[in-house]
Amino acid sequence: MKVGRNELCPCGSGKKYKKCHMNKESELEELKVGLKNNALENLLEDEDLMYNIINGMRDFILKDEPHIKEYKKIRKLHGEIIDNMFNYYEEGKFEPKFNLEGVKEKINLENIKYMNTSFDTTTQLGQQALLNILIYKNSSTANCITEEYLEKHKFRKPEKVEFLNAMLNSKAGLFEITKNDEKNGQVYLNNVLSNEEYCITDIALSGSPNNDKFYLYNRIITYNNISFGTGVGLIFEKTDKFIKNWIKENKKKYDPKEELVRFLELYNEYQKDDKGNRMRINEI
């Protein structure tokens, strides 16, 4: 069966085929052969494969639930808009700007952090980090592509205009997972700095047994009463000394309008780890 590039990958990861196994046909073929042979002892030994199979089964069970149908519809819409924005940026149509009026100290701090940040766009992590800064409103002093799309009326359909507003009003932060709802494929989150609480739809994350062991940096978009996580998805273990100190320091000076510096601090620290101890959201 031919798989469309924007369809879910058959491996059960929950990601689009183009961002998962589209360029890894040999791995996908091995997966198909493994499933066909159905060797129980091999399945039990392969934790990643077992996890993907279980998530695939849960996704199949929940697929007819109204909120899951709406969630998948919204994620598809989000993907189409992000692809459009990425092309817009690649074509050189977006120019990042800072409003310097009365905020020189803040701008200087943001510029210093930004200049000391390396975005390796040949990697998925670097690409997503850069897009997170360009697409979403991370700072009251900087413009973003979503803002520009609204100002220039890039989309005319009410649905897309409404979704752009949801993207503009999205919230990013470091979250603690407080509750799993496997039955409905949902996860409850608490922002460790602001104490804001959210319930997001995420079938794979809701089934993870390790949710009480880490903090998750992510962006949350709410549209049509459905909230979901998107963005880089950085994971820090709760025992991590850096993240403990970071939370303590940032609670003292928390400003909800200024996420750019906080994100750059976490991203720079995250990518310094050369031992592979820190996980991505899709590796939980």
C-alpha positions, 0 to 999 in steps of 0.5 A: 500500500502506497503511503502519502507523505502527509499521512501517518507513518505506518511504523506507528510513531504518530508522526507524518510519513515525510518526517519519519520513514519516508527516506528510510524505506529499508527500515520500514521494510524491515518493520513490515517483515518483522510484523509479518513474521510476528516473532514474539520473542523478537517483539518482546526484545525490541522495546521501540517496536513494541512501543510503536505497535502499542501506540498504533493499536491505541490510535486505532481504538481511539480513532472514532472518538469525536475529540480525536477526529477533531484533533487529527483534523486540526493537526492536518490544518496546522501541518499545511500552514506550517509547510506554507510558512516554511516555504515563505521563509525559504523564499526570503519573504520574511524579514525578522525585526525588533522594536527598539523603542524603550526596550534597549536592554531587553533587546540587547539580552535577546540579541546576545542570546540569539547570536550565541545560539547555533541552529544546525538546520540540517538536523530536525532539532535545529530546524524546529528550533529556528522555526519556533522563533520565526513562526510564533510570538516569543517576544513582545519586541520581535515580529513573527511569521504568524503575525505577518500572515494575519496583517497581510491577509495571507489566508482568506478562509475563516478557518485558517484565519481563526487558526492563525489567531490560535497560533499567535496566542499559543503559549510555550513553556516548561511543563510538568505532566501531572496526569495521564488519561490513556482512555481518552488519549490526553495528558494534563500539564502544569507550567512550572513557572506560571502554574497555568494548567492545560489538557492536551490531546496526545495519544502517544504521550498519554501512554508513556510510563515515564511522564513523572520523571521529566519536564517538557518544554513545548508550545501549546495551541488551543483551537476549537476546544482542542489543545495540542503540543507542538514545537521542539519538544525538549525533555529534561529529567527532573534530577537534572541540576541545570533544570532545577537551578533554571526553574528556581532563577526564572521563577523570580523574574518570570515575565509571561510576554518574554519567552525568547530568552528562556527558550534560547537558554534551554535550547543552548543547554540542551544541545550542549549535551554530547552524551545523548542523555537528553531525549526528544519528545518523540523518543519518550 
